[in-house]
Amino acid sequence: MGKWFPRWYDALMEPLERRGIRNIRIRLLQKAWGNVLEIGSGTGLNFPYYEQVEQVTAIDPEPLMVKQSMQRAEQAHVPIRVRRAEAEALPFADNLFDTAVGTLVLCTVPDPNKALAEIRRVCKPGAPVLFFEHVRLEHPLLGRLQDGLTPVWKRLCDGCHLNRNTLEQIQRAGFKTTVVEPHYKGIFLVIEAVNEKDIGKQ
Ligand SMILES: C[S@@+](CC[C@H](N)C(=O)[O-])C[C@H]1O[C@@H](n2cnc3c(N)ncnc32)[C@H](O)[C@@H]1O
């Protein structure tokens, strides 16, 4: 990955954060509880908003992102441990976490289906899974525009795809969606789901 993206990530996000994304993060993270897993935590933009949870284990494979997130982890209201790892191969036991969180990350993870299978494995049955993601639009022209822009966008923005059907991927992975809330004309979705699984049949 180019080093410019992690270095400039916070500055690029700041105008969007101010225009509403920060409030979306705050509302979403209020629903986290217990022992929390956050995938692709980046520079730790979510960390200040964890309040009523026991602890957070955050993972991200990019060393510079992890390094930049450390200060936010130290200043958080709850214990936050950050580890370098990929969502497709989570270094955790089965059924460990009470909540999973992923914001603006399934667009970038190289194999989102594998990552979702891993989240299912490490989360307890019934655990809430809280996502905030940008997705491919259903509008025929705009969807195709996103398809067309993705190859260049991916190279500029560290592997980020503009055109993933993330809601469908989450549902196909076996999560039961409970809330799907569109933002910014449906480009962004808050997706809340439940890890429906039978502990005997994983
Ligand atoms: C757009 S940033 C989002 C960061 C943060 N979640 C946020 O809301 O600001 C995408 C993050 O996904 C991370 N990422 C890339 N590949 C990943 C993988 N295989 N597993 C987990 N995270 C990954 C990147 O390093 C980056 O920090």
The ligand as an SDF file (V2000), in Angstrom:
LIG
                    3D

 27 29  0  0  0  0  0  0  0  0999 V2000
  -11.1360    3.2780    4.5890 C   0  0  0  0  0  0  0  0  0  0  0  0
  -10.1880    2.6830    5.9220 S   0  0  0  0  0  0  0  0  0  0  0  0
  -11.4000    2.7020    7.2490 C   0  0  0  0  0  0  0  0  0  0  0  0
  -10.7840    2.8770    8.5990 C   0  0  0  0  0  0  0  0  0  0  0  0
  -11.7620    2.9570    9.7780 C   0  0  0  0  0  0  0  0  0  0  0  0
  -12.5230    1.7460    9.9230 N   0  0  0  0  0  0  0  0  0  0  0  0
  -12.6960    4.1360    9.6680 C   0  0  0  0  0  0  0  0  0  0  0  0
  -13.9090    3.9690    9.8090 O   0  0  0  0  0  0  0  0  0  0  0  0
  -12.2090    5.2490    9.4980 O   0  0  0  0  0  0  0  0  0  0  0  0
  -10.0840    0.9540    5.5330 C   0  0  0  0  0  0  0  0  0  0  0  0
   -9.2170    0.1840    6.5130 C   0  0  0  0  0  0  0  0  0  0  0  0
   -9.2790   -1.2050    6.1880 O   0  0  0  0  0  0  0  0  0  0  0  0
   -8.0040   -1.7530    6.4470 C   0  0  0  0  0  0  0  0  0  0  0  0
   -7.8570   -3.0460    5.7640 N   0  0  0  0  0  0  0  0  0  0  0  0
   -7.3710   -3.2940    4.5330 C   0  0  0  0  0  0  0  0  0  0  0  0
   -7.3310   -4.6130    4.3020 N   0  0  0  0  0  0  0  0  0  0  0  0
   -7.8090   -5.2160    5.4140 C   0  0  0  0  0  0  0  0  0  0  0  0
   -7.9880   -6.5690    5.7990 C   0  0  0  0  0  0  0  0  0  0  0  0
   -7.6870   -7.5620    4.9870 N   0  0  0  0  0  0  0  0  0  0  0  0
   -8.4770   -6.8080    7.0320 N   0  0  0  0  0  0  0  0  0  0  0  0
   -8.7910   -5.7960    7.8740 C   0  0  0  0  0  0  0  0  0  0  0  0
   -8.6480   -4.5010    7.5620 N   0  0  0  0  0  0  0  0  0  0  0  0
   -8.1590   -4.2130    6.3590 C   0  0  0  0  0  0  0  0  0  0  0  0
   -7.0530   -0.6830    5.9350 C   0  0  0  0  0  0  0  0  0  0  0  0
   -5.7380   -0.8400    6.4310 O   0  0  0  0  0  0  0  0  0  0  0  0
   -7.7370    0.5700    6.4540 C   0  0  0  0  0  0  0  0  0  0  0  0
   -7.2840    0.9040    7.7370 O   0  0  0  0  0  0  0  0  0  0  0  0
  1  2  1  0
  2  3  1  0
  2 10  1  0
  3  4  1  0
  4  5  1  0
  5  6  1  0
  5  7  1  0
  7  8  2  0
  7  9  1  0
 10 11  1  0
 11 12  1  0
 11 26  1  0
 12 13  1  0
 13 14  1  0
 13 24  1  0
 14 15  1  0
 14 23  1  0
 15 16  2  0
 16 17  1  0
 17 18  1  0
 17 23  2  0
 18 19  1  0
 18 20  2  0
 20 21  1  0
 21 22  2  0
 22 23  1  0
 24 25  1  0
 24 26  1  0
 26 27  1  0
M  CHG  2   2   1   9  -1
M  END
$$$$
